[in-house]
Amino acid sequence: MSTATSETLAINGGTPTFEQPVPFMAVGLTKKDIAAANEVLESGMLRAASKCAAFEEKFAEASDAQIGLTCANGTCALQLAYGALLEPGDEVITPAWTYIATVSMLVAAGAKVVFCDCLEDSYQADPKDIEKKITDRTKAIAVTHLYGIPVDIDAIQAIADKHGLKVIYDSAQAHLAEYNGKGIGAYGDACTYSFYATKNLGTGEGGMVTVNDESLAKTIGLLRSHGETDKYLHESIGFNYRMNDITGAIGLSKLETLKDETDRRRAVADLYAQRIDAIDGVERPVPTKGSNPAWHLYTCRVDLDALSCSRDEFCAALNKEGVPTAVHYPKPLTMQPAFKDLAAQESGTPVSVKLSSTVFCIPIHQNLTDEQVNGVCDAIAKVTDAYRK
Ligand SMILES: Cc1ncc(COP(=O)(O)O)c(C=O)c1O
């Protein structure tokens, strides 16, 4: 006979909090999205045309940006923005705590990467550390609104203004995020987006750059499509980083529900914050002052001083309770083999190094019910109680 009680962890043979695991994310297409894609398939107009143009216009408008340029994916979006704004050899300050593409595309653009650290509670690039790392060779700041939480845009813009720097915001995870009451597209020289399948607006693959300057938009447009100014007339060297109209139509269709879905993510985040604040041993994300995040990911931290387990042991127990988790990211970029030449900078990013062993993401999406959110918090409390020192 089992001696398990309701407080025995499922990993130790107790009853799991959820019989069926809570879905970690909500991905896929609705009938309306499929109909929109089918309309394009039936028209035979597969290249970038009216659907991409409409998606650019509507997404830019929803983000408070003046101009949108669709492209093949978020990595291409970064390459286009960097290609238009940077020169080879430019020194660029960028976070150690972000997805690799933010930084690898700087390397691809021939920039000299200087890593900055992040703030432990918001996970966003630390403006004070950015300022410390500025030299007279610094030309730009390229930061990410990580997990959908805007960085401290006021502080970063003030540094950029003081030193005459360009600012590029990797907004791949931050569709419709806001700062000081405006969409994030209103800020900086360029914002880049990814519409990868799991993003808040996911078209499979896809990307966009938004800007507020027509001549910059023209340069990005040329880079996106072989520098072509007229049929087979190539003014400059460029790439083929174009989107296609099937993707554009899916993007347009999904954009219609994105605001409501984002608001539901915000309500889920509010409920998580309320509940997790009452659990000793786990910390929740604290958004930057003035920001209204898009909550692509809800990233918490284990307090390793308060618990007798590692982050991975904590997550394994949570998973057995029916709460899936993910780690974004298991290494700061300063510790990635791809950046081994920059490894000496690891010691300059201690918060990022620490986060790599404490962060874990819990489910957040528009389809979660309050009951599921409360259940996730019950499971976190149960696991924390079991491991608290
Ligand atoms: C912060 C960030 N930047 C850039 C990218 C790259 O986007 P894509 O996968 O569409 O190339 C991603 C995708 O995961 C991302 O999360």
Ligand as a Chemical Component Dictionary entry (heavy atoms), coordinates in Angstrom:
data_LIG
# 
_chem_comp.id                   LIG 
_chem_comp.type                 NON-POLYMER 
_chem_comp.pdbx_formal_charge   0 
_chem_comp.three_letter_code    LIG 
# 
loop_
_chem_comp_atom.comp_id 
_chem_comp_atom.atom_id 
_chem_comp_atom.alt_atom_id 
_chem_comp_atom.type_symbol 
_chem_comp_atom.charge 
_chem_comp_atom.model_Cartn_x 
_chem_comp_atom.model_Cartn_y 
_chem_comp_atom.model_Cartn_z 
_chem_comp_atom.pdbx_ordinal 
LIG C1 C1 C 0 15.605 37.096 -28.930 1  
LIG C2 C2 C 0 15.607 36.429 -30.272 2  
LIG N1 N1 N 0 16.277 36.996 -31.284 3  
LIG C3 C3 C 0 16.303 36.448 -32.511 4  
LIG C4 C4 C 0 15.658 35.266 -32.786 5  
LIG C5 C5 C 0 15.792 34.659 -34.131 6  
LIG O1 O1 O 0 14.575 34.545 -34.814 7  
LIG P1 P1 P 0 14.348 33.425 -35.907 8  
LIG O2 O2 O 0 14.336 32.102 -35.218 9  
LIG O3 O3 O 0 13.021 33.779 -36.511 10 
LIG O4 O4 O 0 15.451 33.544 -36.888 11 
LIG C6 C6 C 0 14.933 34.636 -31.763 12 
LIG C7 C7 C 0 14.255 33.368 -32.020 13 
LIG O5 O5 O 0 14.124 32.510 -31.177 14 
LIG C8 C8 C 0 14.909 35.225 -30.478 15 
LIG O6 O6 O 0 14.247 34.655 -29.459 16 
# 
loop_
_chem_comp_bond.comp_id 
_chem_comp_bond.atom_id_1 
_chem_comp_bond.atom_id_2 
_chem_comp_bond.value_order 
_chem_comp_bond.pdbx_ordinal 
LIG C1 C2 SING 1  
LIG C2 N1 SING 2  
LIG C2 C8 DOUB 3  
LIG N1 C3 DOUB 4  
LIG C3 C4 SING 5  
LIG C4 C5 SING 6  
LIG C4 C6 DOUB 7  
LIG C5 O1 SING 8  
LIG O1 P1 SING 9  
LIG P1 O2 DOUB 10 
LIG P1 O3 SING 11 
LIG P1 O4 SING 12 
LIG C6 C7 SING 13 
LIG C6 C8 SING 14 
LIG C7 O5 DOUB 15 
LIG C8 O6 SING 16 
# 
